[in-house]
């Protein structure tokens, strides 16, 4: 918190009304009609940070993580707002079955498996990849497998 205090020492103390959190939730709800939830929260957070609301208070008001708001605050100085409103996909972890999904589906079509646990056991035995029953369900849903 020292960082927050040091950076905002020159900014006039701003009092946030008590009903601001409820109002901002409604604003975010409205923006979600036009934007993704992530972008709606980011837009509100940008405005709060731009008018000098401390990061800790902006976290409370928007529901965006503190780390994300610090990054957003830093990027506001270096990047145009239009670029800050672009979301990037594909930053997540790769699935364990990436690259072998077709082989798993071929095995499911050629043999008789009744439960997700049987499928998980087969994947571990044949492909040496341990996956959970939930992961099997997501794989089946993602590939729209109908056996």
VEXKEZA-697585 format. One record per residue (C-alpha): x, y, z; residue in three letters. Coordinates in Angstrom, 2 decimals, m for minus. Layout:
BEGIN
<c1: X	c2: Y	c3: Z	type: ALA>
...
This chain:
BEGIN
<c1: 0.00	c2: 0.00	c3: 0.00	type: UNK>
<c1: 2.98	c2: 2.37	c3: 0.33	type: UNK>
<c1: 3.09	c2: 2.55	c3: m3.44	type: UNK>
<c1: m0.53	c2: 3.73	c3: m3.60	type: UNK>
<c1: 0.03	c2: 6.37	c3: m0.93	type: UNK>
<c1: 3.24	c2: 7.65	c3: m2.49	type: UNK>
<c1: 1.77	c2: 7.90	c3: m5.99	type: UNK>
<c1: m1.44	c2: 9.61	c3: m4.95	type: UNK>
<c1: m0.03	c2: 11.96	c3: m2.30	type: UNK>
<c1: m0.51	c2: 14.91	c3: m4.66	type: UNK>
<c1: m4.08	c2: 13.90	c3: m5.59	type: UNK>
<c1: m6.89	c2: 15.46	c3: m3.62	type: UNK>
<c1: m8.68	c2: 12.96	c3: m1.34	type: UNK>
<c1: m11.83	c2: 11.90	c3: m3.15	type: UNK>
<c1: m14.81	c2: 10.61	c3: m1.20	type: UNK>
<c1: m16.71	c2: 7.81	c3: m2.94	type: UNK>
<c1: m20.45	c2: 7.75	c3: m2.18	type: UNK>
<c1: m21.70	c2: 4.72	c3: m0.26	type: UNK>
<c1: m24.06	c2: 3.59	c3: m3.02	type: UNK>
<c1: m21.32	c2: 3.84	c3: m5.68	type: UNK>
<c1: m20.68	c2: 0.08	c3: m5.67	type: UNK>
<c1: m24.34	c2: m0.66	c3: m6.42	type: UNK>
<c1: m24.47	c2: 1.97	c3: m9.13	type: UNK>
<c1: m21.27	c2: 0.72	c3: m10.75	type: UNK>
<c1: m22.60	c2: m2.86	c3: m10.73	type: UNK>
<c1: m25.66	c2: m1.61	c3: m12.60	type: UNK>
<c1: m23.45	c2: 0.29	c3: m15.05	type: UNK>
<c1: m21.35	c2: m2.83	c3: m15.63	type: UNK>
<c1: m24.56	c2: m4.83	c3: m16.12	type: UNK>
<c1: m25.71	c2: m2.33	c3: m18.73	type: UNK>
<c1: m22.34	c2: m2.31	c3: m20.51	type: UNK>
<c1: m22.48	c2: m6.12	c3: m20.67	type: UNK>
<c1: m25.31	c2: m5.70	c3: m23.19	type: UNK>
<c1: m22.71	c2: m4.30	c3: m25.61	type: UNK>
<c1: m19.35	c2: m5.61	c3: m24.34	type: UNK>
<c1: m18.01	c2: m8.73	c3: m22.69	type: UNK>
<c1: m17.99	c2: m8.70	c3: m18.89	type: UNK>
<c1: m14.21	c2: m8.32	c3: m18.90	type: UNK>
<c1: m14.33	c2: m5.25	c3: m21.13	type: UNK>
<c1: m17.24	c2: m3.72	c3: m19.20	type: UNK>
<c1: m15.32	c2: m4.01	c3: m15.92	type: UNK>
<c1: m12.13	c2: m2.77	c3: m17.58	type: UNK>
<c1: m13.88	c2: 0.31	c3: m18.96	type: UNK>
<c1: m15.31	c2: 1.22	c3: m15.55	type: UNK>
<c1: m11.91	c2: 0.57	c3: m13.94	type: UNK>
<c1: m10.20	c2: 2.82	c3: m16.53	type: UNK>
<c1: m12.57	c2: 5.65	c3: m15.70	type: UNK>
<c1: m12.10	c2: 5.19	c3: m11.95	type: UNK>
<c1: m8.31	c2: 5.15	c3: m12.26	type: UNK>
<c1: m8.36	c2: 8.14	c3: m14.62	type: UNK>
<c1: m10.22	c2: 10.29	c3: m12.09	type: UNK>
<c1: m7.81	c2: 9.34	c3: m9.33	type: UNK>
<c1: m9.64	c2: 6.64	c3: m7.38	type: UNK>
<c1: m7.03	c2: 4.52	c3: m5.54	type: UNK>
<c1: m6.42	c2: 1.01	c3: m6.85	type: UNK>
<c1: m7.65	c2: m0.61	c3: m3.61	type: UNK>
<c1: m10.99	c2: 1.22	c3: m3.86	type: UNK>
<c1: m11.28	c2: 0.46	c3: m7.60	type: UNK>
<c1: m10.81	c2: m3.26	c3: m6.81	type: UNK>
<c1: m13.69	c2: m3.05	c3: m4.37	type: UNK>
<c1: m15.93	c2: m1.16	c3: m6.80	type: UNK>
<c1: m15.30	c2: m3.13	c3: m10.00	type: UNK>
<c1: m14.44	c2: m6.67	c3: m8.94	type: UNK>
<c1: m11.26	c2: m6.61	c3: m11.03	type: UNK>
<c1: m8.20	c2: m8.07	c3: m9.30	type: UNK>
<c1: m5.65	c2: m5.75	c3: m7.73	type: UNK>
<c1: m2.87	c2: m7.08	c3: m9.94	type: UNK>
<c1: m4.94	c2: m6.42	c3: m13.06	type: UNK>
<c1: m5.67	c2: m2.88	c3: m11.94	type: UNK>
<c1: m2.01	c2: m2.12	c3: m11.23	type: UNK>
<c1: m1.16	c2: m3.41	c3: m14.71	type: UNK>
<c1: m4.00	c2: m1.38	c3: m16.21	type: UNK>
<c1: m2.87	c2: 1.75	c3: m14.37	type: UNK>
<c1: 0.69	c2: 1.31	c3: m15.64	type: UNK>
<c1: m0.50	c2: 0.65	c3: m19.19	type: UNK>
<c1: m2.73	c2: 3.74	c3: m19.15	type: UNK>
<c1: 0.40	c2: 5.89	c3: m19.17	type: UNK>
<c1: 2.00	c2: 4.05	c3: m22.09	type: UNK>
<c1: m0.85	c2: 2.78	c3: m24.27	type: UNK>
<c1: m3.85	c2: 4.37	c3: m26.02	type: UNK>
<c1: m7.20	c2: 3.48	c3: m24.44	type: UNK>
<c1: m8.37	c2: 1.76	c3: m27.63	type: UNK>
<c1: m5.55	c2: m0.75	c3: m27.28	type: UNK>
<c1: m6.37	c2: m1.33	c3: m23.61	type: UNK>
<c1: m9.89	c2: m2.34	c3: m24.61	type: UNK>
<c1: m8.70	c2: m5.25	c3: m26.76	type: UNK>
<c1: m8.89	c2: m8.68	c3: m25.15	type: UNK>
<c1: m6.42	c2: m11.36	c3: m26.12	type: UNK>
<c1: m7.33	c2: m15.02	c3: m26.23	type: UNK>
<c1: m5.11	c2: m18.03	c3: m26.16	type: UNK>
<c1: m3.08	c2: m17.12	c3: m23.10	type: UNK>
<c1: m4.31	c2: m20.14	c3: m21.15	type: UNK>
<c1: m2.67	c2: m23.47	c3: m20.55	type: UNK>
<c1: m2.79	c2: m26.07	c3: m23.31	type: UNK>
<c1: m4.97	c2: m29.10	c3: m22.63	type: UNK>
<c1: m3.37	c2: m32.45	c3: m21.90	type: UNK>
<c1: m5.25	c2: m34.04	c3: m24.78	type: UNK>
<c1: m4.24	c2: m31.46	c3: m27.39	type: UNK>
<c1: m2.93	c2: m33.34	c3: m30.40	type: UNK>
<c1: m4.41	c2: m36.72	c3: m29.47	type: UNK>
<c1: m8.12	c2: m35.84	c3: m29.45	type: UNK>
<c1: m8.75	c2: m37.42	c3: m32.85	type: UNK>
<c1: m7.07	c2: m40.65	c3: m31.74	type: UNK>
<c1: m9.13	c2: m40.72	c3: m28.53	type: UNK>
<c1: m12.35	c2: m40.23	c3: m30.50	type: UNK>
<c1: m11.37	c2: m42.98	c3: m32.95	type: UNK>
<c1: m10.75	c2: m45.31	c3: m29.99	type: UNK>
<c1: m14.15	c2: m44.40	c3: m28.51	type: UNK>
<c1: m15.89	c2: m45.20	c3: m31.79	type: UNK>
<c1: m14.16	c2: m48.57	c3: m32.21	type: UNK>
<c1: m14.65	c2: m49.83	c3: m28.63	type: UNK>
<c1: m17.41	c2: m49.89	c3: m26.07	type: UNK>
<c1: m16.90	c2: m47.46	c3: m23.18	type: UNK>
<c1: m19.82	c2: m46.69	c3: m20.86	type: UNK>
<c1: m18.51	c2: m44.24	c3: m18.27	type: UNK>
<c1: m16.22	c2: m41.26	c3: m18.16	type: UNK>
<c1: m13.97	c2: m43.14	c3: m15.75	type: UNK>
<c1: m13.55	c2: m45.97	c3: m18.29	type: UNK>
<c1: m12.61	c2: m43.39	c3: m20.92	type: UNK>
<c1: m10.13	c2: m41.69	c3: m18.55	type: UNK>
<c1: m8.57	c2: m45.07	c3: m17.77	type: UNK>
<c1: m8.30	c2: m45.88	c3: m21.49	type: UNK>
<c1: m6.61	c2: m42.53	c3: m22.22	type: UNK>
<c1: m4.08	c2: m43.16	c3: m19.45	type: UNK>
<c1: m3.41	c2: m46.73	c3: m20.60	type: UNK>
<c1: m3.13	c2: m46.08	c3: m24.34	type: UNK>
<c1: m1.81	c2: m42.52	c3: m24.48	type: UNK>
<c1: m0.02	c2: m42.24	c3: m21.11	type: UNK>
<c1: m1.94	c2: m39.08	c3: m20.24	type: UNK>
<c1: m3.79	c2: m38.92	c3: m16.95	type: UNK>
<c1: m6.99	c2: m36.89	c3: m17.16	type: UNK>
<c1: m9.94	c2: m36.51	c3: m14.82	type: UNK>
<c1: m13.53	c2: m37.58	c3: m15.42	type: UNK>
<c1: m14.43	c2: m33.89	c3: m15.69	type: UNK>
<c1: m11.82	c2: m33.44	c3: m18.42	type: UNK>
<c1: m13.31	c2: m36.39	c3: m20.29	type: UNK>
<c1: m16.71	c2: m34.71	c3: m20.09	type: UNK>
<c1: m15.31	c2: m31.42	c3: m21.43	type: UNK>
<c1: m13.56	c2: m33.28	c3: m24.25	type: UNK>
<c1: m16.77	c2: m35.08	c3: m25.21	type: UNK>
<c1: m18.76	c2: m31.84	c3: m25.08	type: UNK>
<c1: m16.14	c2: m29.87	c3: m27.03	type: UNK>
<c1: m16.01	c2: m32.44	c3: m29.80	type: UNK>
<c1: m19.79	c2: m33.05	c3: m29.65	type: UNK>
<c1: m19.08	c2: m36.77	c3: m29.51	type: UNK>
<c1: m22.13	c2: m38.98	c3: m29.83	type: UNK>
<c1: m21.08	c2: m42.59	c3: m29.44	type: UNK>
